[in-house]
Amino acid sequence: MTPTAESEPRTVAARVTGARPEEAGLVLLSALYFFFILSAYYVIRPIREEMAVAGGVENIPWLFTGTLTAMLLVHPIFAAVVSRWTRRRFVTLTYRFFMLNLLGYFVLLRIVTDGPASVWIGRTFFVWISVFNLFVVSVFWSFMTDIFRERQSRRVFGLIGVGGTVGGIVGSAITTFLIGFLSAPTLLLFSVLLLEGAVLCLKALDSRCATPPTAAEGSGAADGRSDVADRGGETEEVIGGSVLEGIRRVLVSPYLLGIGAFMLLFTIGSTFLYNIQADIISRTFATGAERTSVFARIDLSVNLLTLCTQLFLTGRILKWLGVRLTLGILPVLSVLGFLALGAVPVFAVFVVFQVLRRAGNFALAVPTREVLYTVLPRRDKYKAKNFNDLFVYRAGDQIGVWSFAGLRALGLGSSALALTMVPLAGLWLMIALWLGKKQAGLAGSPWRNRVAFERR
């Protein structure tokens, strides 16, 4: 049959992106939601980086300690909110809370412009932004794993990530081009407006997922490819459970522990690279404006590369290689990158490695890692996942930052410090392959057997 003029663009789009026509509404709305989340963060990310350097490179380990402490305080509060309210209410409350915080920092940074008080406000801002970043992204992906099924997630998570990548580009561009005309506190207001856009998208998605599927949307149910995981009012149920349930589930589940170990090793490597970055950037560029511009340009490069990969390759790579091998790509890249940085620890090598590693994380590792959660019960998607995304992630920061400080105190330079990460990246690769194998087993089992598997 010859395709009509109306269906031809859809056919081309499907071939390019791997998406199906009936998925377009949910995928586009989800991508727009992610756009608002990451653009809000990337507007203020370079400001955070400059405040960290301005407060003294030697004090960065203490900033990560403060971040971990904040995570310990925030996770039980979030778990209590998840246990008590519906999905729409607790996610909306989370974003509105951070919007109020941004307004508070806007006032503080406008009033206190210099002196010791300004330095301490900058340090608390660093800690708060580090919590904000992980929290809003973790909640977003929890929501995605809750509304999309496992098989479909492999196909669409990369496309949804495009929205976040475009958001990162827009957020970075806002700061890059406006930092010379507007003050840093004024830029925080852009983030507030963008977070409100995320709330609107969340409500629209939640309403759509609580509506019984149409004939077109439900056409895939017979073969297990229904477009969303929760339909027919199930999304209005309170998740329930105890405040510490997420922690307990991680501790008793080898699969969740494996995901936590995967994130821990990634974060340790990232923290080493971050500290090497602070050292190289502080030696290469003299002024705060130059450093802020460099950070923003690196972010822009990362997001452009990520965008191309997500749009044309992520779904196909997951289809061709599967979850297991795709999850191993970033560890392999890290082994090679740390070897290169160890051999030639200069700014150019660092930038290439940093851009490739961060782009590989956003375009491949993150969507693949989120696929791991689609085979788990809803409580694990919000509580256990939140614990892994926040506490375990920042625990990796702590291990990384203090290990870096200790090795630096022993006299190791940037080259030797980079080489210490090579065996760790090799261990990370083995865990990635193990997780991919376990995920395949869970995805191939009926739901009741998956739950039983997790309890063993």
Sequence and secondary structure as in RCSB ss.txt:
>XXXX:A:sequence
MTPTAESEPRTVAARVTGARPEEAGLVLLSALYFFFILSAYYVIRPIREEMAVAGGVENIPWLFTGTLTAMLLVH
PIFAAVVSRWTRRRFVTLTYRFFMLNLLGYFVLLRIVTDGPASVWIGRTFFVWISVFNLFVVSVFWSFMTDIFRE
RQSRRVFGLIGVGGTVGGIVGSAITTFLIGFLSAPTLLLFSVLLLEGAVLCLKALDSRCATPPTAAEGSGAADGR
SDVADRGGETEEVIGGSVLEGIRRVLVSPYLLGIGAFMLLFTIGSTFLYNIQADIISRTFATGAERTSVFARIDL
SVNLLTLCTQLFLTGRILKWLGVRLTLGILPVLSVLGFLALGAVPVFAVFVVFQVLRRAGNFALAVPTREVLYTV
LPRRDKYKAKNFNDLFVYRAGDQIGVWSFAGLRALGLGSSALALTMVPLAGLWLMIALWLGKKQAGLAGSPWRNR
VAFERR
>XXXX:A:secstr
    TTHHHHHHHHHHH   GGGHHHHHHHHHHHHHHHHHHHHHHHHHHHHHHHT GGGHHHHHHHHHHHHHHHH
HHHHHHHHHS HHHHHHHHHHHHHHHHHHHHHHHHH  SSHHHHHHHHHHHHHHHHHHHHHHHHHHHHHHHHS H
HHHHHHHHHHHHHHHHHHHHHHHHHHHHTTTS HHHHHHHHHHHHHHHHHHHHHHHHHHTS   TTGGGGGGGT 
 S S  TTGGGS     TTHHHHHHHH HHHHHHHHHHHHHHHHHHHHHHHHHHHHHHH  SHHHHHHHHHHHHH
HHHHHHHHHHHHTHHHHHHHHHHHHHHTHHHHHHHHHHHHHHH  SHHHHHHHHHHHHHHIIIIIHHHHHHHHTT
S HHIIIIIHHHIIIIIHHHHHHHHHHHHHHHHHTT  HHHHHHTHHHHHHHHHHHHHHHHHHHHHHHTS HHHH
HHHHH 
